[in-house]
Amino acid sequence: MSEITKDAVMDALKSVIAPNVKRDLVSADMVKDVKIEGSNIKILIESTTPASWAKEEIKTNATEAIKKQIPNAKNIEITFEVNVSKHVDPAKDQMLPGVKNTIAVASGKGGVGKSTVAVNLALSLALDGAKVGLLDADVYGPSIPMMLGINEQPLVKQIDGKQKILPLENYGIKLMSIGFLVDEKTPVIWRGAMASGALKQFMSDVEWGELDYLFYDLPPGTGDIQLTLAQTIPLTGAVIVTSPQDVSLIDARKGLKMFEKVNVPTLGLIENFSYFVAPDTGHKYYIFGQGGGEKLAKELNTAFLGGIPINPQIVEGGDHGKPLVTEFPDTEEAKIYRDIARKLAAEISARNSNQQSPKIEISL
C-alpha cells in the first residue's frame, strides 16, 4: 500500500470546484492545511466568501475526489472556515479600519428599484453569515428607514476619546441614514459639498466595527452629487441597477462610465423588473422588454449578476419594513436575490485576489 502524500491530496482537490467562487479549491487558494497520519487525512479549507450554503457541497465533493484518487485513504476530516477577502485601500483602511469591502449600489436614473435591491442584497449576505452594514447615501430621498422598519434615532457614545454615532441594527445588519436624523416630512436641500460632508461624517464618525461588507445606497443619476460621492467613498466596486427599458439601459451605461472615470470597478449589473409571472398560468411576461440588461453587461464587459422579476410582495415588504428575503424566503424572487448576492461576493473575492495598486482620485 503506497504512502499518502500531500501532493496527491492537492492533486485530487484540483478537480473540486467551489460553487461560491466558480474555481477549483487549489487555484482559489482555499486549501490552507493538509495533515496526513497514516491513512487519515485532515484538511482545512478557507473560503473568501460567506459560503455557509456551499459548505456541505464542498465537503462532499472533496471527500469523493480524494477517495477516488487515493483508494487507501480511510478517514477524511474536512474543516471549513470563512475569512471574507479584504479590499486593500489606504483611504478605506484609514477611514473605515474594520470594514473589509465597500460596495456602491447605483442607478443611472430613478425608479428602477435601486434601494430595494440594496436592502435585499445586504440582507442576503447577512443570511449567509457575513457581517454587513448598509449606509443610506441617498441623502435627498432616504428610504432605508422605512424599508427596514426603523424610526429611531442613533445613540452617540464616547469611544477612545471620540464621540461616535452608533449605527442602528435590524435583521442582523447595521444601518445608518440621514433619514434617522431629519424629519421625514422635511426635504433635504443640500448642495453636493454638503452631501459629501455628511457622507464623510457617516463614515468617520460612525462606529461601524468589524464588517465584511458595507453597502452604500447612492442617489440615482450621474450628476455632480454622484461624482462627488463616488470620489469621496473609498470603494471596492459598484453595482449598477437597471430595468429592461431602453431609456434605463442608456442611463445604466452612463452610470458605468461614470465609475470608470473615477477608477471604481463595476462588479456587475442587475436587471430589476425583468419579467412578471402570471400567478394563474405561470407564464412569463416581459413587460418592459427582454434581455436588455444581459446584453448591456456583455457589451460593457461586466458581469450580469441576474434579473429580478416583478412581484407585489417586494413592494409590500419595502412599504411595511419587512424585506422580501427575510419575510418571504421561499419565494422565487427571494432565492434569486440570494443567488445574485452570492455572485456578487464571488466577484469581490476574485477582484481582491488580483488586487493592484490603490486607485488614484482624479478631478473631472
C-alpha positions in Angstrom: 0.0 0.0 0.0 1.5 3.3 -1.1 2.1 6.1 1.3 -0.4 9.0 1.0 1.3 12.3 0.2 0.2 15.9 0.4 0.9 16.3 -3.3 -1.6 13.5 -4.1 -4.3 15.1 -1.9 -3.7 18.5 -3.5 -3.9 16.9 -7.0 -7.2 15.4 -6.1 -8.6 18.7 -4.8 -7.8 20.4 -8.1 -10.8 18.7 -9.6 -13.2 20.1 -6.9 -14.9 23.3 -8.0 -16.0 25.6 -5.2 -19.5 26.8 -6.2 -19.1 30.1 -4.3 -16.1 31.2 -6.4 -16.5 29.0 -9.5 -12.9 27.9 -9.3 -11.2 24.7 -8.1 -10.1 24.6 -4.4 -6.4 24.7 -5.2 -6.3 27.6 -7.7 -8.6 29.6 -5.5 -6.1 29.1 -2.7 -8.7 27.7 -0.4 -6.7 24.7 0.9 -4.9 26.1 3.9 -3.6 23.0 5.6 -3.3 19.2 4.9 -2.2 16.8 7.6 -1.7 13.1 7.0 -1.5 10.5 9.7 -1.2 7.1 8.1 -4.4 6.6 6.1 -6.2 9.5 7.9 -6.3 12.9 6.2 -7.2 16.2 7.8 -7.9 19.2 5.6 -8.5 22.9 6.4 -10.5 24.7 3.7 -10.9 28.5 3.9 -13.4 30.4 1.9 -13.1 34.1 1.0 -16.9 34.5 0.6 -19.6 33.8 3.2 -20.2 30.3 1.9 -22.3 28.6 4.6 -24.6 27.5 1.8 -21.7 25.8 -0.2 -20.0 24.2 2.8 -21.6 20.7 2.6 -21.3 20.5 -1.2 -17.6 21.3 -1.0 -17.0 18.8 1.8 -18.9 16.0 -0.1 -17.2 16.6 -3.4 -13.7 16.9 -1.8 -14.2 13.7 0.1 -15.3 11.9 -3.1 -12.4 13.2 -5.1 -9.8 12.1 -2.6 -11.3 8.6 -2.2 -11.4 8.2 -6.0 -7.8 9.2 -6.5 -6.4 7.8 -3.2 -8.2 4.5 -2.6 -6.3 3.7 0.6 -7.5 6.9 2.3 -9.8 5.9 5.2 -10.9 8.8 7.3 -11.1 12.2 5.7 -11.8 15.1 8.0 -12.5 18.4 6.4 -12.7 21.6 8.5 -14.3 24.6 6.9 -13.5 28.2 7.9 -14.8 31.5 6.4 -12.5 34.5 6.1 -14.0 37.0 3.7 -11.4 38.6 1.5 -10.4 42.2 2.1 -10.1 45.1 -0.4 -6.8 46.8 0.4 -7.1 50.6 0.1 -5.2 53.0 2.3 -8.1 55.6 2.2 -10.6 52.9 3.2 -8.5 51.4 5.8 -7.9 54.8 7.4 -11.5 55.9 7.3 -13.1 52.5 7.9 -10.5 50.4 9.6 -12.8 47.5 10.4 -14.6 47.3 7.1 -13.2 44.8 4.5 -15.3 45.8 1.4 -17.3 48.8 0.4 -19.9 48.4 -2.4 -21.9 51.2 -4.0 -25.4 50.3 -5.4 -26.2 52.8 -8.1 -28.5 53.5 -11.0 -28.4 55.9 -13.9 -31.9 57.0 -13.2 -34.6 56.9 -10.6 -37.5 54.4 -10.4 -35.6 51.2 -11.1 -35.8 49.8 -7.5 -32.2 50.5 -6.6 -32.8 50.9 -2.8 -34.9 47.8 -2.7 -32.1 45.9 -4.4 -29.5 47.4 -2.0 -31.6 46.3 1.1 -32.2 42.7 -0.2 -28.5 42.2 -1.3 -27.3 43.3 2.1 -29.7 41.1 3.9 -28.9 38.1 1.6 -25.2 38.2 2.5 -26.1 38.6 6.2 -28.3 35.5 6.0 -25.2 33.7 4.5 -23.3 34.5 7.7 -21.5 37.7 6.7 -21.2 40.9 8.9 -23.0 43.5 6.9 -23.6 47.3 7.1 -25.9 49.5 4.9 -25.3 53.2 4.6 -28.2 55.2 3.0 -26.2 57.7 0.9 -29.3 58.8 -1.0 -29.4 62.0 1.1 -32.3 63.5 -1.0 -34.6 60.5 -0.8 -33.6 58.3 2.2 -35.9 55.3 2.0 -33.9 52.7 4.0 -35.5 53.6 7.4 -38.9 52.7 6.0 -37.8 49.7 4.1 -36.2 48.2 7.2 -38.9 49.3 9.7 -36.8 51.7 11.8 -37.9 55.1 13.1 -35.5 55.6 15.9 -32.5 57.9 16.3 -29.0 56.6 16.7 -27.1 57.0 20.0 -23.8 58.8 20.5 -21.1 57.2 22.6 -17.6 58.2 23.7 -15.2 55.7 22.2 -11.4 56.1 22.6 -11.8 59.7 23.4 -14.0 60.5 20.4 -17.7 61.0 20.0 -19.1 58.1 17.8 -22.5 57.5 16.4 -23.7 54.0 17.0 -25.5 52.6 13.9 -28.9 51.1 14.4 -29.5 47.4 13.7 -32.3 45.4 12.3 -32.5 42.0 10.6 -28.9 41.4 11.6 -27.3 44.3 9.7 -26.0 47.7 10.8 -27.7 50.8 9.4 -27.1 54.5 9.1 -29.2 57.0 7.1 -29.8 60.7 7.0 -33.4 59.7 7.4 -32.7 58.8 11.1 -31.6 62.4 11.8 -34.1 64.6 9.9 -37.9 65.0 9.9 -39.3 62.6 7.2 -41.7 65.4 6.1 -38.9 67.9 5.5 -36.9 67.8 2.2 -33.2 67.7 2.4 -31.9 70.6 0.2 -28.1 70.4 0.1 -25.5 71.1 -2.5 -23.0 68.5 -3.5 -20.3 69.6 -1.0 -22.8 69.4 1.9 -23.9 65.9 1.0 -20.3 64.8 0.6 -19.5 66.2 4.0 -22.4 64.4 5.6 -21.4 61.2 4.0 -17.8 61.6 5.2 -19.1 62.1 8.7 -21.2 58.9 8.4 -18.0 57.0 7.6 -15.6 58.6 10.0 -17.9 59.3 12.9 -20.0 56.1 12.9 -18.7 53.2 14.9 -19.2 50.5 12.2 -16.9 48.0 13.9 -15.9 44.8 12.1 -17.8 44.4 8.8 -17.3 42.1 5.8 -19.3 44.3 3.5 -20.6 47.9 3.8 -23.2 48.8 1.1 -23.9 52.3 0.0 -27.3 53.1 -1.5 -26.3 56.1 -3.8 -28.7 58.7 -5.1 -29.9 57.9 -8.7 -28.3 59.6 -11.6 -24.9 60.6 -12.9 -24.6 64.3 -11.9 -22.3 66.3 -9.7 -23.5 64.7 -6.5 -23.0 61.2 -7.7 -19.5 62.0 -8.9 -18.7 63.7 -5.7 -19.8 60.7 -3.7 -18.1 58.3 -5.9 -14.8 60.2 -5.3 -15.5 60.5 -1.6 -16.1 56.9 -0.8 -13.1 54.5 -1.0 -15.0 51.8 -2.9 -14.2 48.2 -3.6 -16.6 48.4 -6.5 -20.0 49.4 -7.7 -23.2 47.5 -8.7 -25.4 49.1 -11.4 -29.2 48.5 -11.2 -31.3 49.0 -14.3 -34.6 47.9 -15.8 -35.1 46.3 -19.3 -36.3 49.6 -20.9 -34.0 51.2 -23.5 -34.1 54.5 -21.6 -32.9 52.8 -18.4 -30.2 50.9 -20.2 -28.9 54.2 -21.7 -28.6 55.7 -18.2 -27.1 52.5 -16.8 -24.4 52.8 -19.4 -23.7 56.3 -18.3 -23.5 55.2 -14.7 -20.9 52.6 -15.5 -18.9 55.1 -17.5 -19.0 57.5 -14.5 -17.5 54.9 -12.2 -14.8 54.2 -14.8 -13.8 57.9 -14.8 -13.2 57.8 -11.1 -11.4 54.4 -11.3 -14.0 52.4 -9.5 -14.5 49.0 -10.9 -18.0 47.8 -11.8 -18.7 44.5 -10.1 -21.8 43.7 -12.1 -25.2 44.7 -13.5 -28.6 43.8 -12.1 -31.8 44.0 -14.1 -34.8 44.7 -12.0 -38.4 44.3 -13.2 -37.2 41.6 -15.7 -40.5 39.9 -16.1 -43.8 39.1 -14.5 -45.0 35.6 -13.8 -48.8 35.2 -14.1 -50.0 33.5 -10.8 -52.8 31.6 -12.6 -50.8 30.2 -15.6 -47.1 30.6 -14.5 -46.4 32.2 -17.9 -43.7 34.8 -18.0 -44.5 38.3 -19.5 -41.6 40.5 -20.4 -43.5 43.8 -19.8 -40.5 46.1 -20.3 -38.6 44.2 -22.8 -36.4 41.1 -22.7 -32.6 40.5 -22.4 -31.6 44.2 -22.3 -29.6 44.0 -19.1 -27.7 40.9 -20.1 -26.9 42.3 -23.5 -25.6 45.6 -21.9 -23.5 43.8 -19.4 -21.8 41.8 -22.3 -21.3 45.0 -24.3 -19.7 46.7 -21.3 -17.6 43.7 -20.4 -19.1 43.4 -16.9 -20.8 40.6 -15.1 -24.5 40.1 -15.4 -25.5 39.2 -11.8 -29.1 38.4 -12.6 -32.6 39.5 -13.3 -35.3 40.1 -10.7 -38.9 39.5 -11.6 -41.8 41.8 -10.7 -43.6 40.7 -7.5 -46.0 42.8 -5.5 -44.6 41.2 -2.3 -41.3 43.0 -2.9 -43.1 46.4 -2.9 -45.3 45.5 0.1 -42.3 44.3 2.0 -40.5 47.6 1.4 -43.5 49.7 2.3 -44.0 47.9 5.7 -40.4 47.4 6.7 -40.5 43.6 6.0 -37.9 42.9 3.3 -38.6 40.0 0.9 -35.6 37.9 1.6 -36.4 37.7 5.3 -40.2 37.7 5.3 -40.8 35.6 2.2 -37.6 33.5 1.9 -39.2 30.6 0.0 -40.4 32.8 -2.9 -38.6 32.5 -6.2 -37.7 36.2 -6.1 -36.0 35.8 -2.7 -34.0 32.9 -4.0 -32.9 35.0 -7.0 -31.8 37.8 -4.6 -29.7 35.3 -2.6 -28.1 33.9 -5.8 -27.3 37.4 -7.0 -25.7 38.3 -3.7 -23.6 35.2 -3.8 -22.4 36.0 -7.3 -21.5 39.5 -6.1 -19.5 38.1 -3.2 -17.6 35.8 -5.7 -16.9 38.9 -7.9 -15.5 40.8 -5.0 -13.4 37.8 -3.9 -12.0 37.4 -7.4 -11.0 41.1 -7.7 -9.5 41.1 -4.2 -7.3 38.1 -5.1 -5.9 40.1 -8.0 -5.6 43.5 -6.3 -3.4 46.1 -8.0 -2.0 49.3 -6.6 -4.6 51.6 -4.9 -6.6 53.8 -7.3 -5.7 57.5 -7.8 -8.5 60.0 -7.5 -8.9 62.4 -10.3 -10.9 65.6 -10.7 -13.4 65.9 -13.5 
